[in-house]
Amino acid sequence: MHRYLIHRAAALGLAGLAAGLFPVLGCGERRAATPEPSTGELPEQVISDFVMTETDQGRLEWKLYARDAASYAGRNSILGHVVRVDFFDEAGKQSSELTAREGEINQRTRNMTARGNVVIQTHEGTRLSTEELHFLNREQKIVVPVEKLVRVERGGDVLTGYGFESDPDLTHYEFKKAVRAVVRTRSGGVIGPSGGGH
């Protein structure tokens, strides 16, 4: 059973999310609502220092932080700005971190779309960068649309291509097309670019 909690970092404790309603702002503060640029829709509420936690049977799966976030009832979503998501492995240890200019979370599925300077950095040293990616919560999968360029750096090697699928810790990943590789040899030389995949 999946469960998620939302709270304002500066407020006391966690405020649960019930019946799909967005939590009340801590200390009675309400920021001025500004329309969402792409749709012109006004948010129901805006909250600063936003935190959202996702668990599965008590095990922490990920935790999202945003400088501020706004809820949009019309599309059942929360839009956060200056976003960081910490992903955790089955042992409860943080395995990777995602950062982006903004992230939009579906309140029902907890799927997320991250946009703008999106970076995933794993604790194993792998780094992914792109302009847009989707996190599928139920499948625990990262997907980059096939029209978006992806760059993956690992141990001095660099892979680039279009379209991408992976787990959040970038252990098993696949490029969709136009893959190019620059590989460092043991002697420090560089081979590439070349075609291929992981």
C-alpha positions, 0 to 999 in steps of 0.5 A: 500500500502506497502512502504519501505525506505533504507538509510545509518544512517550517510548520510543526510535523506532517500534515496528511493529504485526505480526499485529494485536498491540498494541505492548509498553509502553515501559520495561516500564510497565503501567498499571492496566487499567480496563473500557471504560464502554460494554461493561465489557470489560477492555483487553489493554494500556494505553499512555500518550503514544500515537502512530499514523501512517498512510502510503500508499506512503511518503506521510504521510496522518495522524498520531494522538496520544492522552494514553493508549490501550487495546487491545480484542481483542474488537472489534479496536480501540484507544480513545484519550483526549484525541485529536488527529489531524493530516491531511496533503495530497498534498504532505505539508503539514498541512492540518487538525487534529482534536481530540476527547475520545476516538477509537476506531480499528479496527486492521484498517481504520484507520477512526476514530470521534471523540466528545466536543467534536469539532473540525476546524480547517483551515489555511485557517481553516474550523472544524467542530464536532460531538459525533461523527464518523467518519473513513473511512480508505480513502475519506479521508472525514469523515462525521457521522451524520444525527442529529448537529448540525454547525456549520461556520464560515468567514470569518465565515459560519456553517452549521449542519445535521444529517449531514455528509460532507467530505474531511478538509481541509473543501474539499468538503462537504455537509450532509444536512438542516436546513441554516441559514446566517448570512452576513456581507455585505461591509459587515459586515452579517449575513444569515440564518438561511436554508436552503441548502447548500454 
